[in-house]
Amino acid sequence: MFISLEKIMDHLPFGIMVTDERGRIMFCNQATGKVLDRTAQQMQGEFINSFFSTTAIFKAIKTNIASVSHSKTETGNPLILFELPIQIDERKAGLIVLYENKAIDQLAEHSQATIELKQELEIIMNLIGEMVTITDRKGTILRVNATCEKILGLKAQDLLGRQVNELEEQGVVDFSSTKSVIREGRKITLAQTTKSGRRLVVSGYPVYNEDGTLNKVINISKDVTEEDKLSKQLEEMRQLMHYYQTEWGRVNLPGEEHIVIHSKEMEELNELAGRIADVDSTVLILGESGVGKEVLARRIHNLGVRRTKPFLKINCGAIPETLMESELFGYAKGTFTGGNREGKKGIIASANEGTLFLDEIGEMPSQLQVKLLQVLQEKKLTPLGNTMPINVDIRFIAATNRNLEKMVDEGAFREDLYYRLNVIPITIPSLRQRKEDIPLLIEHYLRLFTHKYKKSKTMENEALEILVNYSWPGNVRELQNTIERLVVTIPGDYILKKDLPSKMVNHVSQHPLVQDGLTLKQAMSQFEKNILEQAVKQSRTLKEVSERLGVDISTISRKVKKYNIQFAEMQYI
């Protein structure tokens, strides 16, 4: 049985073309037609250049040397052409064996060298420790190493053949580095977050063909989640250390924690502090920022039976939320990686038998409010990582500048905790509500800072008048800082009006309350006299003066006599 050569060639899986010396097509098999999307009859007699932009068949015929060329179909599919010189009827001709790239790839898969190369590549990709993905020029995933399961939570077979656009749309990653490389045609490094919250630093590298077109994209993804966590923990510890250093330095500065008492309101607060000092009832101190809530808390502690025991403070708004629980309650041995190996005693346990001051209680995270409530109710706490509660004997004093009742209504603060804290509520008035305390506070801080910095400073009356009449939105803390700044920055021995901040000078009334040429003590006495005279003029009885100024009637009577203020027609009641 005879089978013609042409029929045999039509059954070959690769293309065969025969041209004459001038490049005119003399024969092509069916596989060629499929690749070029033509029939054999349509190509017969056409020139080879009509189908391939690049070919070396003319060179092969002329030099009698075979060659290999890379070309493309009209649709852009890459081809490999094996071009051979042949003779037909003693005339020169050319033979082209035509392969699609994918056919060569399939043949190469069975090559021993290719098999070994793939094995080596697989080993290298898995040993590198980072996640490696390789995509084609369109973003289809061709290869990925085993690290993907750890980082993305997906197996390699679940990723192969998928588009990077699809992974981005499904939230597997938030940004695709491959898309950026394809779009910009250069190496890209970016931060990436996975669906599970892992943080990656991804470097994408373009791989080009010989003609400069993009072939593949290789991505190397480094998981920096743990590094980020460690950096965050380190920063939180720095904040915590700074907080404790600040508190330690301030607590150990003698004279600063002094309570100045002159107004009726502050006299009453001081008396109340003395009455409640020896009991264990929880105190809630309310007031604007800077009014001296911590000063009053220390006053209560120092007047009570716990004065020789610890007074510890924790600022619920200054410590990072992630560290707050361990700082308050402590933790058992081996609870945290990187923590103290022997565990840590929390602030609550450290304040045992003493007083714990919870400053800015309104900033306490909601999940910790439950645990604090348990301590207040049961006088027990359970450190993190432990199952056995510890008994504690502590006086709790809390403070806030926020409206806790409103926070309770809004669901931002636990109602049961609020009532546990609000056993003895104390509200400290703002400094603008007790102006008679301002001269004494100025005198106190002037004396404190001139002694501390070994300077001699005297405040002139005009400057004093401005400070007394300023509204002090930052309250005692702002006044304290202002006096300290004046003491250390004014070159002369006298603090004058021109030395004061312009906002204070512009704020106060232009009507002087004291005369020039008086000492600070004389000026304060005149200021007090002026206030009394004004109140007497506006009142019918000493009782009304007492109520107007917030001072008990016996003090009013004594001061009126001291300053020789006429009140003969007035009655005591």
For each residue, the residues with C-beta under 8 A, 3 or more apart:
1:
2:
3: 7 8
4: 7 8
5: 8 9
6: 9 10 27 29
7: 3 4 10 11
8: 3 4 5 11 12
9: 5 6 12 16 29
10: 6 7 29 30 31
11: 7 8
12: 8 9 16 29 31
13: 31 103
14: 31 97 98 99 103
15: 28 29 31 32 35 36 96 97 98 99
16: 9 12 27 28 29 31 32 95 96 97 98
17: 25 27 28 29 32 43 48 95 96 98
18: 25 26 27 28 86 88 93 94 95 96
19: 22 23 24 25 26 48 57 93 94 96
20: 23 24 26 91 93 94
21: 61 91 92 93 94
22: 19 47
23: 19 20 47 48 49 57 58 94
24: 19 20 45 46 47 48
25: 17 18 19 28 43 44 45 46 47 48
26: 18 19 20 44 88 93
27: 6 16 17 18 40 44
28: 15 16 17 18 25 32 33 40 43 44
29: 6 9 10 12 15 16 17 32 33 40
30: 10 33 34 40
31: 10 12 13 14 15 16 34 35 98
32: 15 16 17 28 29 35 36 38 40 43 98
33: 28 29 30 36 37 38 39 40 42 43
34: 30 31 37
35: 15 31 32 73 77 79 98 100
36: 15 32 33 43 51 73 74
37: 33 34 73 74 75
38: 32 33 42 43 51
39: 33 42 43
40: 27 28 29 30 32 33 43 44
41: 44
42: 33 38 39 46
43: 17 25 28 32 33 36 38 39 40 46 51
44: 25 26 27 28 40 41
45: 24 25
46: 24 25 42 43 50 51
47: 22 23 24 25 50
48: 17 19 23 24 25 51 52 55 57 94 96
49: 23 52 55
50: 46 47
51: 36 38 43 46 48
52: 48 49 55 69 71 79 81
53: 71 72
54: 69 70 71
55: 48 49 52 58 69 71 81 83 96
56: 59 60 67 68 69 81 83
57: 19 23 48 60 61 81 83 94 96
58: 23 55 61 62 94
59: 56 62 63 65 67
60: 56 57 63 64 65 66 67 83 84 85 94
61: 21 57 58 64 85 92 93 94
62: 58 59
63: 59 60 85
64: 60 61 85
65: 59 60 85
66: 60 82 83 84 85
67: 56 59 60 83
68: 56 80 81 82 83
69: 52 54 55 56 80 81 83
70: 54 78 79 80 81 210 211
71: 52 53 54 55 78 79 80 81
72: 53 76 77 78 79
73: 35 36 37 76 77 79
74: 36 37
75: 37
76: 72 73
77: 35 72 73 100 101
78: 70 71 72 100 101
79: 35 52 70 71 72 73 98 99 100 101
80: 68 69 70 71 98 99 100 101 104
81: 52 55 56 57 68 69 70 71 96 97 98 99
82: 66 68 96 97 98 99
83: 55 56 57 60 66 67 68 69 94 95 96
84: 60 66 94 95 96 97
85: 60 61 63 64 65 66 92 93 94 95
86: 18 92 93 94 95
87: 90 91 92 93
88: 18 26 91 93
89:
90: 87
91: 20 21 87 88
92: 21 61 85 86 87
93: 18 19 20 21 26 61 85 86 87 88
94: 18 19 20 21 23 48 57 58 60 61 83 84 85 86
95: 16 17 18 83 84 85 86
96: 15 16 17 18 19 48 55 57 81 82 83 84
97: 14 15 16 81 82 84
98: 14 15 16 17 31 32 35 79 80 81 82
99: 14 15 79 80 81 82 103 104
100: 35 77 78 79 80 103 104
101: 77 78 79 80 104 105
102: 105 106
103: 13 14 99 100 106 107
104: 80 99 100 101 107 108
105: 101 102 108 109
106: 102 103 109 110
107: 103 104 110 111
108: 104 105 111 114
109: 105 106 114 115
110: 106 107 114 115
111: 107 108 114 115
112: 115 116
113: 116 117
114: 108 109 110 111 117 118
115: 109 110 111 112 118 119
116: 112 113 119 120
117: 113 114 120 121
118: 114 115 121 122
119: 115 116 122 123
120: 116 117 123 124
121: 117 118 124 125
122: 118 119 125 126 145
123: 119 120 126 127
124: 120 121 127 128
125: 121 122 128 132 143 145
126: 122 123 145 146 147
127: 123 124
128: 124 125 132 145 220
129: 147
130: 147 220 221 222 223
131: 144 145 147 148 150 151 152 200 219 220 221 223
132: 125 128 143 144 145 147 218 219 220 221
133: 141 143 144 145 148 159 178 218 219 221
134: 141 142 143 144 216 217 218 219
135: 138 139 140 141 142 164 178 216 217 219
136: 139 140 142 215 216 217
137: 182 213 214 215 216 217
138: 135 163 182
139: 135 136 163 164 165 176 178 179 182 217
140: 135 136 161 162 163
141: 133 134 135 144 159 160 161 162 163 164
142: 134 135 136 160 216
143: 125 132 133 134 160
144: 131 132 133 134 141 148 156 159 160
145: 122 125 126 128 131 132 133 148 156
146: 126 149 150 156
147: 126 129 130 131 132 150 151
148: 131 133 144 145 151 152 154 155 156 159
149: 146 152 153 154 155 156
150: 131 146 147 223
151: 131 147 148 194 198 200 221 223
152: 131 148 149 159 172 173 194 195 196
153: 149 194 195 196
154: 148 149 158 159 172
155: 148 149 158 159
156: 144 145 146 148 149 159 160
157: 160
158: 154 155 162
159: 133 141 144 148 152 154 155 156 162 167
160: 141 142 143 144 156 157
161: 140 141
162: 140 141 158 159 166 167
163: 138 139 140 141 166 167
164: 135 139 141 167 168 176 178 179
165: 139 168 169 176 179
166: 162 163 169 170
167: 159 162 163 164 170 172 173 176
168: 164 165 171 172 173 174 175 176 179
169: 165 166
170: 166 167 195
171: 168 174 195
172: 152 154 167 168 194 195
173: 152 167 168 176 192 193 194 195 200
174: 168 171 192 193 194
175: 168 179 180 190 192
176: 139 164 165 167 168 173 179 180
177: 180 181 188 190 192 202 203 204 219 221
178: 133 135 139 164 181 182 204 217 219
179: 139 164 165 168 175 176 182 183
180: 175 176 177 183 184 188 190 204
181: 177 178 184 185 186 187 188 204 205 206 217 219
182: 137 138 139 178 179 185 206 214 217
183: 179 180
184: 180 181 188
185: 181 182 206 214
186: 181 206
187: 181 203 204 205 206
188: 177 180 181 184 202 203 204
189: 201 202 203 204
190: 175 177 180 201 202 204
191: 199 200 201 202
192: 173 174 175 177 199 200 201 202 221
193: 173 174 197 198 199 200
194: 151 152 153 172 173 174 197 198 200
195: 152 153 170 171 172 173
196: 152 153
197: 193 194 225
198: 151 193 194 223 225
199: 191 192 193 223 224 225 228
200: 131 151 173 191 192 193 194 221 222 223 224
201: 189 190 191 192 221 222 224
202: 177 188 189 190 191 192 219 220 221 222
203: 177 187 188 189 219 220
204: 177 178 180 181 187 188 189 190 217 218 219
205: 181 187 217 218 219 220
206: 181 182 185 186 187 214 216 217
207: 214 215 216 217 218
208: 212 213 214 215
209: 212 213 214 215
210: 70
211: 70
212: 208 209
213: 137 208 209
214: 137 182 185 206 207 208 209 217
215: 136 137 207 208 209
216: 134 135 136 137 142 206 207
217: 134 135 136 137 139 178 181 182 204 205 206 207 214
218: 132 133 134 204 205 207
219: 131 132 133 134 135 177 178 181 202 203 204 205
220: 128 130 131 132 202 203 205
221: 130 131 132 133 151 177 192 200 201 202
222: 130 200 201 202
223: 130 131 150 151 198 199 200 226
224: 199 200 201 227 228
225: 197 198 199 228 229
226: 223 229 230
227: 224 230 231
228: 199 224 225 231 232
229: 225 226 232 233
230: 226 227 233 234 338
231: 227 228 234 235
232: 228 229 235 236 322
233: 229 230 236 237 322 338
234: 230 231 237 238
235: 231 232 238 239
236: 232 233 239 240 320 322 323
237: 233 234 240 241 323
238: 234 235 241 242
239: 235 236 242 243 318 319 320
240: 236 237 243 244 319 320 323 327
241: 237 238 244 245
242: 238 239 245 246
243: 239 240 246 247 315 318 319
244: 240 241 247 248
245: 241 242 248 249
246: 242 243 249 250
247: 243 244 250 251 313 315
248: 244 245 251 252
249: 245 246 252 253
250: 246 247 253 256
251: 247 248 257
252: 248 249
253: 249 250 256 452
254:
255: 258 448 451 452
256: 250 253 448 480
257: 251 294 295 298
258: 255 295 444 448
259: 266 270 292 295 296 299
260: 266 437 440 441 444
261: 266 267 270 437
262: 266 267 434 436 437 440
263: 266 267 429 434 436 437 550 551
264: 267 268 549 550 551 552
265: 268 269 429 433 434 550
266: 259 260 261 262 263 269 270 429 434 437
267: 261 262 263 264 270 271 551
268: 264 265 271 272
269: 265 266 272 273 296 426 428
270: 259 261 266 267 273 274 299
271: 267 268 274 275
272: 268 269 275 276 426
273: 269 270 276 277 296 299 300 303
274: 270 271 277 303
275: 271 272
276: 272 273 279 281 283 300 424
277: 273 274 300 301 303 304 305
278: 303 304 305
279: 276
280: 395
281: 276 423 424
282: 376 395 396 397 398 420 421 422 423 424
283: 276 297 300 396 397 398 423 424 425 426
284: 361 397 398 399 400 404 421 422 423 424 425 426
285: 293 296 297 397 398 399 400 426 427 428
286: 293 399 400 401 404 425 426 427 428
287: 291 292 293 399 401 427 428 429 430
288: 291 401 430 475
289: 401 474 475 477
290: 474 475 476 477 478
291: 287 288 428 429 430 431 475 476
292: 259 287 295 296 428 475 476 477
293: 285 286 287 296 297 359 399 401 428
294: 257 297 298 313 357 359 399
295: 257 258 259 292 298 299 476
296: 259 269 273 285 292 293 299 300 426 428
297: 283 285 293 294 300 301 311 313 355 357 397 399
298: 257 294 295 301 302 311 357
299: 259 270 273 295 296 302 303
300: 273 276 277 283 296 297 303 304 355 397
301: 277 297 298 304 306 307 311 354 355 357 395 397
302: 298 299 307 311
303: 273 274 277 278 299 300 307
304: 277 278 300 301 307 355 395
305: 277 278
306: 301 309 353 354 355 395
307: 301 302 303 304
308:
309: 306 353 354 355
310: 350 351 352 353 354 355
311: 297 298 301 302 351 354 355 357
312: 347 350 351 354 355 356 357
313: 247 294 297 356 357 359
314: 319 327 328 347 356 357 358 359
315: 243 247 318 319 359 360
316: 319 324 358 359 360 361 362 363 364
317: 359 360 363
318: 239 243 315 360
319: 239 240 243 314 315 316 323 324 327
320: 236 239 240 323 324
321: 324 365
322: 232 233 236
323: 236 237 240 319 320 326 327
324: 316 319 320 321 327 328 364 365 368
325: 328 329 367 368 371 384
326: 323 329 330 331 336 339 344 346 384
327: 240 314 319 323 324 346 347
328: 314 324 325 346 347 348 368 371 372
329: 325 326 346 348 349 371 381 382 383 384
330: 326 343 344 345 346 347 348 349 383 384
331: 326 335 336 339 343 344 346 383 384 385 386
332: 335 343 383 384 385 386
333: 341 342 343 385
334: 341 343 385
335: 331 332 339 343 384 385
336: 326 331 339 385
337:
338: 230 233
339: 326 331 335 336 343 344
340: 343 344
341: 333 334
342: 333
343: 330 331 332 333 334 335 339 340 383 385
344: 326 330 331 339 340
345: 330 349 350
346: 326 327 328 329 330 331 349 350 381 383
347: 312 314 327 328 330 350 351 356
348: 328 329 330 351 352 356 375 381 392 394
349: 329 330 345 346 352 381 383 390 392
350: 310 312 345 346 347
351: 310 311 312 347 348 354 355 356 392 394
352: 310 348 349 392 393 394
353: 306 309 310 393 394
354: 301 306 309 310 311 312 351 394 395
355: 297 300 301 304 306 309 310 311 312 351 394 395 396 397
356: 312 313 314 347 348 351 394 395 396 397
357: 294 297 298 301 311 312 313 314 397 398 399
358: 314 316 361 364 372 396 397 398 399
359: 293 294 313 314 315 316 317 398 399
360: 315 316 317 318 363 364 399 400 401
361: 284 316 358 364 398 399 400 404 421
362: 316 400 401 402 404 407 413
363: 316 317 360
364: 316 324 358 360 361 368 369 372
365: 321 324 368 369
366: 369 370 412 413 414
367: 325 370 371
368: 324 325 328 364 365 371 372
369: 364 365 366 372 373 413 414 417
370: 366 367 373 374 414
371: 325 328 329 367 368 374 375 381
372: 328 358 364 368 369 375 376 417
373: 369 370 376 377 414 416 417 420
374: 370 371 377 378 380 381
375: 348 371 372 378 379 380 381 392 394
376: 282 372 373 379 396 417 420 421
377: 373 374 420
378: 374 375 389
379: 375 376 391 392 393 394
380: 374 375 389 390 391 392
381: 329 346 348 349 371 374 375 389 390 392
382: 329 386 387 388 389 390
383: 329 330 331 332 343 346 349 386 390
384: 325 326 329 330 331 332 335
385: 331 332 333 334 335 336 343
386: 331 332 382 383
387: 382
388: 382
389: 378 380 381 382
390: 349 380 381 382 383
391: 379 380
392: 348 349 351 352 375 379 380 381
393: 352 353 379
394: 348 351 352 353 354 355 356 375 379
395: 280 282 301 304 306 354 355 356
396: 282 283 355 356 358 376 421
397: 282 283 284 285 297 300 301 355 356 357 358
398: 282 283 284 285 357 358 359 361 421
399: 284 285 286 287 293 294 297 357 358 359 360 361
400: 284 285 286 360 361 362 404
401: 286 287 288 289 293 360 362
402: 362 406 407
403: 406 407
404: 284 286 361 362 400 407 408 413 418 421 422
405: 408 409 418
406: 402 403 409 410
407: 362 402 403 404 410 412 413
408: 404 405 411 412 413 414 415 418
409: 405 406
410: 406 407
411: 408
412: 366 407 408
413: 362 366 369 404 407 408 417 418
414: 366 369 370 373 408 417 418
415: 408 418 419
416: 373 419 420
417: 369 372 373 376 413 414 420 421
418: 404 405 408 413 414 415 421 422
419: 415 416 422
420: 282 373 376 377 416 417 423
421: 282 284 361 376 396 398 404 417 418
422: 282 284 404 418 419 425
423: 281 282 283 284 420
424: 276 281 282 283 284
425: 283 284 286 422
426: 269 272 283 284 285 286 296
427: 285 286 287
428: 269 285 286 287 291 292 293 296
429: 263 265 266 287 291 433 434
430: 287 288 291 433 434 472 475
431: 291 434 435 437 438 441 472 475 476 479
432: 435 471 472
433: 265 429 430
434: 262 263 265 266 429 430 431 437 438 550
435: 431 432 438 468 469
436: 262 263 439 528 531 549
437: 260 261 262 263 266 431 434 440 441
438: 431 434 435 441 442 467 468 472 479
439: 436 442 443 464 468 520 523 524 527
440: 260 262 437 443 444 524
441: 260 431 437 438 444 445 476 479 480
442: 438 439 445 446 459 464 467 468 479 483 520
443: 439 440 446 447 520 521 524
444: 258 260 440 441 447 448
445: 441 442 448 449 479 480 483 484
446: 442 443 449 450 457 459 483 487 520
447: 443 444 450 451
448: 255 256 258 444 445 451 452
449: 445 446 452 453 455 457 483 484 487 488
450: 446 447 453 454 455 456 457 487
451: 255 447 448 454
452: 253 255 448 449
453: 449 450 487 488
454: 450 451
455: 449 450 487 488
456: 450 493
457: 446 449 450 486 487 490 493 494 495
458: 493 494 495 520
459: 442 446 463 464 467 494 495 520
460: 463 464 494 495 496 497 516
461: 464 465 514 515 516 517 518 523
462: 465 466 496 497 512 516
463: 459 460 466 467 495 496 497 499 500
464: 439 442 459 460 461 467 468 514 520 523
465: 461 462 468 469 508 512 513 514 523
466: 462 463 469 470 497 500 504 505 508
467: 438 442 459 463 464 470 479 482 500 504
468: 435 438 439 442 464 465 513 527
469: 435 465 466 507 508 509 513
470: 466 467 504 507 508
471: 432 507
472: 430 431 432 438 475 476 478 479
473: 478
474: 289 290 477 478 479 481
475: 288 289 290 291 292 430 431 472 478 479
476: 290 291 292 295 431 441 472 479 480
477: 289 290 292 474 480 481
478: 290 472 473 474 475 481 482
479: 431 438 441 442 445 467 472 474 475 476 482 483
480: 256 441 445 476 477 483 484
481: 474 477 478 484 485
482: 467 478 479 485 486 501 504
483: 442 445 446 449 479 480 486 487
484: 445 449 480 481 487 488
485: 481 482 488 489
486: 457 482 483 489 490 495 499 500
487: 446 449 450 453 455 457 483 484 490
488: 449 453 455 484 485
489: 485 486
490: 457 486 487 494 495 499
491:
492: 496
493: 456 457 458
494: 457 458 459 460 490
495: 457 458 459 460 463 486 490 499 500
496: 460 462 463 492 499 500
497: 460 462 463 466 500 505
498:
499: 463 486 490 495 496
500: 463 466 467 486 495 496 497 504 505
501: 482 504 505
502: 505 506
503: 506 507
504: 466 467 470 482 500 501 507 508
505: 466 497 500 501 502 508
506: 502 503
507: 469 470 471 503 504
508: 465 466 469 470 504 505
509: 469
510:
511:
512: 462 465 515
513: 465 468 469 526 527 530
514: 461 464 465 518 523 526 527 530
515: 461 512 518 526
516: 460 461 462
517: 461
518: 461 514 515 522 523 526
519: 522 523
520: 439 442 443 446 458 459 464 523 524
521: 443 524 525
522: 518 519 525 526
523: 439 461 464 465 514 518 519 520 526 527
524: 439 440 443 520 521 527 528
525: 521 522 528 529 563
526: 513 514 515 518 522 523 529 530
527: 439 468 513 514 523 524 530 531
528: 436 524 525 531 532 559 563
529: 525 526 532 533 563 565
530: 513 514 526 527 533 534
531: 436 527 528 534 535 549
532: 528 529 535 536 545 549 556 559 560 563 565
533: 529 530 536 537 563 565
534: 530 531 537 538
535: 531 532 538 539 545 548 549
536: 532 533 539 545 560 565 566 567 570
537: 533 534
538: 534 535 548
539: 535 536 542 544 545 548 570
540: 544 570 571
541: 544 545 570 571 572 573
542: 539 545 546 553 556 557 560 567 570 571 572 573
543: 546 547 553 572 573
544: 539 540 541 547 548
545: 532 535 536 539 541 542 548 549 556 570
546: 542 543 549 550 551 552 553 555 556
547: 543 544 550
548: 535 538 539 544 545
549: 264 436 531 532 535 545 546 556
550: 263 264 265 434 546 547
551: 263 264 267 546 555 556 559
552: 264 546 555 556
553: 542 543 546 556 557 572
554: 557 558
555: 546 551 552 558 559
556: 532 542 545 546 549 551 552 553 559 560
557: 542 553 554 560 561 572
558: 554 555 561 562
559: 528 532 551 555 556 562 563
560: 532 536 542 556 557 563 565 567
561: 557 558 564
562: 558 559
563: 525 528 529 532 533 559 560
564: 561
565: 529 532 533 536 560
566: 536
567: 536 542 560 570
568:
569:
570: 536 539 540 541 542 545 567
571: 540 541 542
572: 541 542 543 553 557
573: 541 542 543
